[in-house]
Amino acid sequence: MKRITLILKTSEVMSVRKAACIAGADRIVAHPISHKESVWFSSPHVSAEDELIRLDVMVVDRQFDEVISAILTTAQLGKIEKISSVNAKHALSDQLLLAA
């Protein structure tokens, strides 16, 4: 199981979420990013008024390529912050922590 962490503009979240679900993502959790934190994710295409969202996508290994492809074709200005492997034993507890 893999966890893909994305940084997206608020306007892109719903379309990326829908595309990832259709491609086979297991869990998707959205977290708002504070204004202090958003300074680190500056981009010429993101204005100071835009709100950023961190999206954590959990996906099984066999669906990983399809989900990454869906994310990359849907997100126009977002970026992938991190991709990490999650131990299958601890995946449920990690998902519960994400939801909290």
N, C-alpha and C positions, 0 to 999 in steps of 0.2 A: 504494500500500500504506500502511496506517495501523497505528500502534502505540497500543494502549489500555493504560494503566497503571492498575491498580486496587489499592486497599487493602482487604483482606477479613479477617474473622475466620477462623481455621483451620476452624471448623465449616462455613463457607460455600464453601470453595475447591472441593471436589469437585463440588458441584451447579452452581456457576457455570462451572467448567471443562467439564463435560459439556454444559451448555446452549450454551456458546460453540462447542464442537466441532460440535454438531448444526446450529447456525445457519450454519456455514461458516468458522470461524476456521482460519487456516493453521498457526500455531504458538502454543503457550501455554507459558510458562515461569513457575514459581513460585519466589520468593525469600523466605526468612524475614527478618523485620525484627527487628533487635536491640532489646533493651529500651530502650536509650538513644534510639534512633530512634523507637520507638513512643510516646514522650511527646508528640511533635509531632502525633500523630494521635488525640489524646484525644477521646472522645465520651461522652455520658452513658450510652450503651448498651453501651460496651466497658469491662469491668472491668480492673483491673491484672493479673489472672491470665490474661486472654485473650491468646493469641498472635496476632499479626497477620502476614499474608502479603502480599507484593507480587506481583501477577499481571500479567505482560506478555503481551498478546494481539496477535498479528500477524494482520491481515486485509486482503484485497484490497478495493479501493474498492467494487466492485459488491456485496459481501456486508456492507459496513459497517453499514447500517441494520438488517439482520436480527440481526447479532451484538450491536449496542448494545441493541436491543430485548430480546434473550434475557438479556443481563446485567442490565438494569434490572428485568426481571420476576422474575429468580431471586434476585439479591442483596438481602437485607433490610436489612442494616446496613452494607454496604460502601460505598465511595465511589470515584468515578472521579477519580484524581489528575491524569492528563494524557492528552491525545489528540494525537498528533503524526504528521505525514506522514513516510514513509520513502521515499527515492529508490529506485526499483526496482533500479538498478545495485548499490547498496550494501546492499540488503535481506539478501542472503545473508550478507555479512560481519557485519552487525549481529546477525543471528540466531545466528551462531557466537559472537559476543561475549556475547550473552545466556546462552547455554548454558554458557559457561566459568565 
